[in-house]
Amino acid sequence: MPRKLSLLVVLVLAAVLAILPAGGASAAAGDGSPSDPNLRYFGRWDTRTSTAYKSEWAGAYVALGFTGTTVKLRQRNTIDLFASIDGGPFVSYPGVSGTVNLTPRPLAAGTHSLRVSYRPVAGSYRGDAVFQGVILDPGARTVVPRVPSKIIEFVGDSITVGQRSSLQTLTAYPWLVGERLKAGHTQIAVGGACLYPAADGCLGMRDRFLKTGLDASTPDWNFSRYQAGTVVINLGTNDAGHSVSGANFQAAYVTLLKRVRSKYPAANILALQTFRKRYVNETRQAVAAVGDAKVRFVATDGWINEATDTVDNVHPNDAGHRKIADRLAPIIAGSTLAAADQAAAADQTAATDCAVKPTVKAVAAGPKIWLAGDSTMANGSSTCPVGWGRQFDPLFNDQVTVVNRAVGGRSIQTWLYEGNVTGTKDSSGECIVNPKTYSQRWLDMLNSSTGMRAGDYLFIQFGINDGDPNCPRHVGTARYQSLLTMMVNAAKSRGARPVLLTPVSAIKCSGSTAVGTRGFLSQTFAAGSATNTAVIDLHKLSYTLYNTLKLCPHNGDYGSGAVGAFFCKDHTHFEAAGADKIARVVAKAIRDQNFALASYLK
């Protein structure tokens, strides 16, 4: 086998190790012990004790699948932890130890998934972040979970940890970016860290990057356990307070970049400008000195406003972390992950040419889900409003891509004919469209090369702005049904599968009961019936959800309490948490109505 191809095979095998158990003594597959080979570890774990795996860096988590109806954790000493079952929201378990029951209400019989993350050591907090395995039902066993093939590693200080945000690591920009890009992720970060190991004892990430844990006495990390495709470095905020000179900082940055490249030969490396603009020139010059085309400096000017997006002018609040994620995720998605995918594909081809059986299979491309709708579906802003479509993509595995073309303020007609719907009504009471040429967003979906293809899905949800009595948004009921039918038929003609959704309800209370608020319901069902198209009654499902959450009665203050946590300061648009809940309602309907698409849900 040629030496070059042999190296590629090694890289493939190293990438595979990223999603294999982190080491330690082997145990029987399915027994739920820390060394059970069915478990998948992300981040750096100290596995020297086979019955107790320890994580000290932020962002480490363990994932597993399991059968049965219950799951419990074995914990050693007191720790704050977070757990997510079947892809649901992470639930906080503060100050727990011993046997921790994650399913006080048993699950439905079947196969389930679990992720567990521990609160990182930070400040005065000293929890025991030790995983000692899971306890399952008699006769139940663990199974290999679905996990991402891509890994992003974030290296930094308390900002990268997520200190002062509501859920620390889980509400920090690295976790948000990783989840949004459907990648494995970890934060090699600790509060108060410097880049350069300062004389006064500030922990220097130049050297600690190489370690399994926080202390210099911990073993060097075995980088063969996983290979990050992207590494993001955000360091320098603390060095200024520890009298680190610009020359020392720059030299340390060069050393760290070279070490990252040595440990991750194929990775793209992003050196972020610190949000406080410290050592900016030194960071730029360090990147230039390395002279590596896959090492880039990323300017962060204007990403956050210290006055509104931080807790203390330093640490981002939840909104600040979301804003950072909004800026960083497209940078990674646009260049680094795509390059990593190409490299992985090349590695697999090389491995096959050498007559070595590939250990990793390329992920088959699944369907695209195209979204057409209004502000309740649109991506929205970084804070409020957030449409449920923005929260939809993370609910699917990495074979599915969600393309959100929903736009705020649009009726179905103004979405289809942007700019061409006049302010004048014709004799039938409909707004005159002149000329009748489609908007670019609809033309993009209809494009034979890059638009909807056979097997894709088109989710259509309008009916909120359409009831406006005035043009251009006004749409009559007959016209509404006709336009829905046209969109459905266009999708079907391309082999795509349309899905109609009734408009999501605003929050309106009749005493202690939430009631529906929208129209165009019968027209949506009629269009579905006439074209044999599935309909999700999101209107009913949404106000049923409001009743389940007991959002009624309320005092009309949409900015506080449970209603304020769900809605923006109005009765219609969603906070991120509310949008997430609506997205999960849609996902549940996909399962309940037995869509083929359900097989791609996490």
N, C-alpha and C positions, 0 to 999 in steps of 0.2 A: 504494500500500500504506500503511495507517495507520502512523504513527510507532511506536506501541506494538508492533505486530506486527513491524515491521522490526527493533526491538530484540530481540524474541524469536528471530527468525531468526538474528541475529548470535550470540545465546547458544547456539543449536543448533550453529552452525558452530564456535564456540569449543570446545564440548564434544567435537565430532568431532576437533578437533586434539589432544585429550588422548591419542588412541591412534594418531596419525599420527607419522611420523618427526620427530625434534626439529629439523629444519632443516638448513641447510648446502646445498652444491651437490647437485643431483639426480644420481642415477646410474641405470644400467639396472636395471629391476626384476628381481630374481633373482640379481644378481651377488655378493651377500654383502658388499659394501663398506659402510662406516658410513652412507653416504647412500642406500643401497638403500631404495626406498620400501616394500618389503615388511617392513622391520624396524619394531618398535614400541619406543619409549623411554619409560620411566617415571621421573619425577624430572627434575632439572635437569642438562642436559648442555651443555657448551661445544662448540658445533659450528662454531666459526670456521675450523677446519682440517678440510676435508671428508674427509680420509683418516684422521683421528684424533679421535674424539669423547671428551671428557674429563668425568668426573664427580668432584666433590669432596665434595658433601654426602652424608651417609649415605642408604642406602635406594634409591639409583638402580639401575635394572636395565634390561636390554635383552631383548626377547623376539622370537623368530622361528620360523617353520616352515621345514623344508627337506626335500628329497627325497634319496634315496640311502642309503648305509649308514655314512658317516663324516662327522665334522665336527671342524674344528680352528679355534682362535682365533689371530688375529694380535695379539700383544702387543708393546709397545714395550720398556719397561724392566721391571725386576722388580716384581711385584705379587702379593698374595695374592688369589685369586678363588674364587668358588663357582659351580658350574654344575649345572643340573638338566635332564635329558633326558627327554622324554615324561612330564613330571609326576612323575618319581621324586624321591627325596630329593636335596637339594643335596650335591654332592661338593666337598670342599675341595681346592684346588690352591695350596699355599703356595709363595711364592718363585719363580714361573714368569715366563718372558719368551720373546720370539720366537714360534715356532710351538708351540702347546699342543694336543696331541692329546687330545680329550675322548672318543674312541672307540677305545682300543687294541684292544678287541674289537668288530669291526664289528656294526652293528645289522642287524636284518632289513630287507630291501628294502621301501621304502614311504615314507610321509610322516611326519616326526617333528617334535617341538617342542623348543626350547631356551630356557632363561633363564640369563642370566649377571649376577652381581652382584659388585662389588669390595669388598674390605675398605676401610672408610673411613679417611681420614687421622685419626689420633688419637694423642695422647701423643707418644712418640718415633718412631712409625711414619710413614714417608714413602714409601709405595708409589706407583707410576706407574699410576693408575687410568685407563688410556687404552684404548679399544676401537678396533681397527683393522680389524674385519670378520672374516669367517669364510672358511675354505677348505673346499670340498665335493668330492665325487667328480666326476670328469669327466662332463659332461653333466647333473649335478644342479643344482638351483637352489633359491633360497629361495622360500617361499610365505608369504602373510599368515597369522599365527597367530591363534588365538582368544584374545582378551583381554577383560578386564572393561570395562564401560562406566562404572562408578562409580570415582571416585578419592578416596582419603582422604589428606590431607597432614598430617604431624605436624611441629610446630615445637618445637625444644627444645635440650637440652644433651647431656652424655654419657649421661644416663639414657635419653633418647630414642634416642641412637645405639645403645645396647646394650653400651657398654663394660663389661668385666669379666664379661659373660655368655659362654657357651662358643663361640658362633659370631658374637658381636657383633651386627651388624644383623639377621641371620637368626633369632636367638633373643631379640630385643628385642620388647617388647610392641607397637610399631607394626606390625612385620612380621606378628606372630602375629594381631593383630586384622584386618589387611587380608586375610590368607589365609583366616581363618575366615569373613569376610563376603564372600569371593569378589570383592574389590574391588582395583583398582589402588591402589598405595600408595607413599609416599616419605617419608623422614625428612629434613627440612631442619634439620639438627642437627649440632653439633660439640662435642667435649669441651671443658669449661671455659668455655662461652659464658655470658654474662650476658644479661639483657634490656636493661638500660641500658648504653650505652657508657661504662664507668667511666673515671675519670681516669688510672688506672694501666694502661690499655691492654686491659682485659678486652673481648673482642669482643662487641659489642652486637647482639643479634638484632632489636632495633627497626629497625635500618637494614639489617643483612645479609640480612634476609628478602627484600629487594628485589633481591638480587644473584644472578648466575649461579653464582658460586663463593664461596670463603671470603674472599678478599682484597677490600678495598674498591675496588681497581683493576679488578676484573673487570666485565664489562658488566652493566648492569641486565638482570634476567631479563625475557624476553618472555612475559608471562602469557597471551597468546593461544595459546600452545602447548598448554596444557591448562587445564581449569577443574575445580578440586577441588569436590566436592559437600559435603565435610566437612573442616574444619580443626581439629586438636586442638593446643592450645598447652600446653606444660609447661615453664615458665621461672620462675626466681627462686631456685633452689637455690644458685647461685654468687654472686648479687649481694651477699648479706650479707657474704661474705668479701672484697668489694672496696669496702666502705664506701659502698654505694649507699643513699641515704636513702629512707625510705618514700614521701615526696612525689615524688622523682624516679622511683622505681620505678612508682608509680601513674600518673604522667603518661606514662611510656614505654609502659606497658601500654595506655593509652587510644589512644596513637598507633599502636601495632602493630595493635590491634583495628580501628581505622579503615582502616589500610592493607590489612589482610586483606579487609575488606568491600569496599574500593574495587577490589581485584584480583579478588575472587571474589564478584560481586554476589548470587548465589543461594545461597551456601554457608551451612551451619550451622556455627557456631564454638563450640567447647567450650574454656573456660579451666579447666584442671585446677588444683586446689589442689596445691601441691608436696607430695611425700610426707614431706618434713622439716618441713612446716607453716611455711614461711617466706613472709612477705608475704601472709598469708591475707586479712586485711582489705583490704589495698590491691588485691589481685586482685578481690575481690568488688566493691569500690567502683568499680574501673575498668569492670567489666562493667555495673554500674548506670549509670555516667556515660554510657556509649555509648547506652543506651536502645534497644537493638535486640532484638526478640523472638527472633531467631534466634542471639543470642549468649548463652551460658549459662555460669554458674559450676558446676563439678562438684566437690563435696566428695569427698575420697579417704580420709577417716578409716577406719582399719581394713582398708584394701585389702592392705597388706603389714605384716609384722612385721620391724622392722629387725634384730632379733637372729637370726632364722632365714631371712629372705628376701632378705638382702643379703650382699654379699661383705665390705663394710667399713663397714657402717652407713649407706651412701649409695647405692652402686650395686647394683641388684637382681641376684641370681643367676638362674639359669634358672627356678627355681620361683617366684621373685618376679615375674619378667616374665609368667609364665603366670597368676599370680593377678591381676595388673593387667589382662591381656587378658581374663580371665574377667569382670571387673567392667565394663570399658570397652566390650567388644563389644556387649553387650545394650543399652547406652545409645545407641550409634550406630545399631544395627539397629532399635531401637524407635521412633526418631523421625527421625533425620537422613537416613538413606538412603531411608526411605519418602517423606519430603518431597521429596528430590531426584528420586526416580522420578516423583512426581506432576508436579513442575516440568518435567522432561524431556518427559513425555507432553504437557503443555500446550504446550510450545514446539513440539513436532512438529505438533500440531494447528494451531497458529497459522501455522506455516510452510506447511502444506498449504493453508490458507485463502487464503494470499497467492499461490497458484499457484507456489510454489517447491518443487521436488522435494526431499523430505526426504533428507538425506545419511545420517542414522542411522535405522535401523529399530528399532522397539520389539522387545525380545527376547520371543519367544513363550514363554508359560508351559509348562514341561515337567512331567513327572510328579512327584508327591511319593513319596518312599520312606519308608514307615512301618516302624519297627523295634520288634519285641516280643521281649524276652529278659531275660537275667539280668545280673549284674555284669560279665561278660566282654564284654558288648555295651554296657552303660550308659555314659552320659557320665562318671560317676565323679567324682573329686575333681580339684583343680587339679594334684595331684602323683601320688599313687598310691592306689588303683587308677584306671586310665584304661581304659575299654572301647573296643573297636575301633569301635563305632558313633560315638563322638565324633570319630574320625579319618576317618570315611567321607565326610562331606559335602565336604571340600576336594578329593576325587578327581574330583568332577563339575564340569561347567561351570555357569554361573550360571542355567541354565534349570531345574535340579533343586533341590528342597528336601528335605532329610532331616529327618524328624520322629522323634526318638529317644524311645521310650516304654519302653525297657528299664529294669528296676529291679533293683538288687542283692538277692541273697538269695532270689529268687522261683523257685519251680517254676512250671510252666505253669499249675497249678491255683490257686496263691496269686496269681499275676499276674492271672488271669481273675476270681477271686472274692475279691479282697482283703478281709480281715476276716471273711469268712463261712465259711472252712474251719476246722472245729473240731479239737480235739485228740483226737477219738474216731474209731476205725475201725468200719466196719460189718462184717457177716458175711463180706464178700468181701475184707476187708483194705484197703479204700479209706477215706480220710478222709471223714467226713461233711461235706457242704456244706449249711449252713442259715443263712439262706435262700439259694436259688440265684439270687441277683441279681448281675449283673456289676459289676466294678470300674468306677470312673469313667473310667479310662484306656482300657478296651475300649469303653465306651459312647461315648467321644469319637471313637474310630475308626469306630464304626458310625453316627455321626450323619449323617443324609442331607444336611445342608447344609455341614457343616464337616469331615466325616470323609473316609474313603476314597471316591475317585471313579473313574470309568472311566479306565483308563490308568495309575493309580497302582500302586505295588508295596507288598506287605507281606512283609517278611523276618522269619521266625520262627525263633528259636534258643533252645531250652531243653535240658534233659537233664543238667544238672550238679547242681542242688539236688534234682531230682525223685527221685534215688536214696536220699534220706534215709529211714531206716527209720521215723522218727517223724513224726507229724502236727504241724503242718499241712502241711509241705512234701512229705511222701511222696506219690508217684503211682506206681501200678502200671503195668506195660507196656501192658496193654490200654487202661486209662484214658488213658494218655499218647497213644496213637495216636488214640483217639477224640476227644480235645480238639484235637489237631493238625488232624484232619479237619474238625471243627466250624469252626475258625478259617479254614481254607482255603476252605470252602464259603461262609462269611460274606463273605470278601473277593471271591470270584468273583461272588457275587450282586450285588455293587455295581460290577462291571466292573473291579475291581482284579485285579492279577496276583500271586498269592502265590508265595513262594519259601521252601522249607524248608531249614534248615541243620542238619547234625548238630552236636553240641556241640563247641566248641573244646577241644583236649586240654590238659591240664596238662603240665609238663615232668617226664618220668619216664625214667630211663635204664636200659637193659639193657646193661651194659658201655659201649661207645662209641656205642650206638644209642638214639635216642629212640623210645619206643613209645607207643601210644595208651593213654588212661586212662579213657575214658568209656563209658557205656552208652547205651541207647535208640537205638542206631544202626539196627538192623533195623526198629524201629517207625517211624522217620522215613522210611526208604526205602519201607516198606509204605504209609504214608499218602500219600507222593508218587505211588506207582504206582497206588493205588486212585482217586486224584482227578486223575490226569494232571497232576501239579504238579512243577515243576522242583525238584531237590534239589542243593544244594551240599554236598559231603562235607568240611565244614570240619574235622572231626575228623582225617581223613587228611591234608588239606592242611596243617594246623597242625603235626602232628608231623613231616611231611616237611620243612617249613620249618625246624624245630629241627635236623633232621639236616643240612640244607644249611648252616645257620649254625654247625654243629659245637658245639652246646651240650652235648653229651655226650662224654665223662663229665664230671661235676662232683662236687665234694666235699660237696654238700648245703647249701652256703652260697648261698642265693638272693639275697643282698644285694651280691655283688661279682662282678667279672669280666663275661664276656659274658652269663651268665645273669642277673646283677644288673642289667645294663643293659636287659634285656628284661622281666624279671619284677619285681614287688614282692618284699618279703621273705617270699615264700611260693612255692609252686610253681604257682599258678593265675592270679593277677591280674597285669595288665600295667602296666609303666611306659609313658609316652607313646610312646617309641620302639618298644616291643614292640607296643602297640596299633596304631600306624601300619603296622607290617609285616603284622599280621593283616588290617587293613583292605585293604591292597594285595593280599593273597592272595585276598580275596573279590572285589575288583575284577577281578583276573586271571581268576578263575573265570567272572565275568560275560562277559568277552570270549571265553574258551575255550569256553564253553557257548552262545555265539552268542545271548545275550539281546538283545532290541531295545534294552534299557537301555544297552548298551555304546556306543551312538552318542553318549551324553551324557558319557562319561568323558573326562577331559582327556588 
